[in-house]
């Protein structure tokens, strides 16, 4: 399996349970790695892979329109988007809040999932 990665994509998102977090969007760093069909490289055909520009635009669009209490829930949402809408066979996401705690650069989660094929 081949993989595409997107590293340290900065997004603004409404996430958090504390009043200060709910007051305004927060800056998040997202890093994604997801599987793509091997045949895309063999055929040099964008239609046989996942277009990372479309993935980036969809994530930005969805995160601008939603609120998540937990980073874990936001991560599961992003993974679901890649598995279901883009048909990625495998996804790993890392999401971090930037500068959220004094003396801490980033706080975040990592989640990894594979698409379950229906029998």
C-alpha positions in Angstrom: 0.0 0.0 0.0 1.2 3.5 -0.8 0.6 6.4 1.5 0.0 10.1 1.3 0.9 12.3 4.2 -0.1 15.9 5.1 2.0 17.3 8.0 1.3 20.1 10.4 -1.7 21.5 8.5 -2.9 24.5 10.5 -6.6 24.9 10.9 -9.0 26.9 13.0 -11.6 24.8 14.8 -14.2 25.1 17.5 -13.1 22.5 20.0 -13.1 22.3 23.7 -15.2 22.0 26.9 -14.0 25.1 28.8 -15.6 28.5 28.4 -12.4 30.0 27.1 -12.2 27.3 24.5 -15.8 27.9 23.4 -15.3 31.6 23.1 -13.4 31.5 19.8 -11.9 29.0 17.3 -8.5 27.5 18.3 -5.5 26.8 16.2 -4.9 23.1 15.6 -2.0 21.2 13.9 -3.3 18.2 12.0 -1.0 15.6 10.5 -2.5 12.8 8.4 -1.2 9.7 6.8 -3.6 7.6 4.7 -3.4 4.7 2.4 -4.0 5.0 -1.3 -4.2 2.4 -4.1 -0.8 1.3 -5.5 -2.2 1.5 -9.1 -2.2 5.3 -9.0 1.6 5.4 -9.2 1.6 2.7 -11.8 -0.8 4.5 -14.1 0.2 8.1 -13.2 -3.6 8.9 -12.9 -5.0 11.3 -10.3 -8.4 9.6 -10.5 -7.0 6.4 -9.1 -5.7 8.0 -5.9 -6.9 10.5 -3.2 -6.4 14.1 -4.1 -4.8 15.7 -1.1 -5.9 19.2 -2.1 -9.5 18.0 -1.9 -8.9 16.3 1.4 -7.4 19.6 2.8 -10.4 21.6 1.6 -13.0 19.2 2.9 -11.3 19.1 6.4 -11.2 22.9 6.6 -14.8 23.2 5.4 -16.1 20.7 8.0 -14.1 22.0 10.9 -15.3 25.5 10.3 -18.9 24.4 10.5 -18.8 22.2 13.6 -18.0 22.2 17.3 -16.3 19.3 19.0 -16.0 18.9 22.8 -13.0 16.6 22.5 -10.0 16.3 20.2 -10.7 12.5 20.2 -14.1 13.1 18.7 -12.7 15.6 16.1 -10.1 13.0 15.2 -12.7 10.2 14.8 -14.7 12.6 12.6 -11.6 13.3 10.3 -10.8 9.6 10.1 -14.4 8.8 9.2 -14.3 11.3 6.4 -11.1 9.7 5.0 -12.4 6.1 5.4 -16.0 6.7 4.2 -15.9 9.6 1.7 -12.5 9.2 0.3 -12.4 5.4 0.7 -8.9 5.3 2.2 -8.1 1.8 3.5 -6.1 3.1 6.5 -5.7 6.4 8.2 -3.6 7.8 11.0 -4.3 11.3 12.4 -2.4 13.4 14.9 -4.2 16.5 16.2 -2.7 19.0 18.6 -3.9 22.2 20.2 -1.1 24.8 19.9 -0.1 26.9 23.0 -3.1 25.7 25.0 -1.2 25.3 28.3 1.5 27.5 29.9 4.9 26.1 29.2 3.5 23.4 26.8 4.0 23.7 23.1 1.2 21.3 22.0 -1.3 18.9 23.5 -3.1 16.4 21.3 -4.2 12.9 20.3 -3.1 10.3 17.7 -5.7 7.9 16.3 -5.2 5.1 13.8 -8.0 3.2 12.0 -8.5 0.9 9.1 -11.7 0.6 7.0 -13.7 -2.5 7.8 -14.8 -4.3 4.7 -18.4 -5.6 4.7 -18.6 -9.3 4.2 
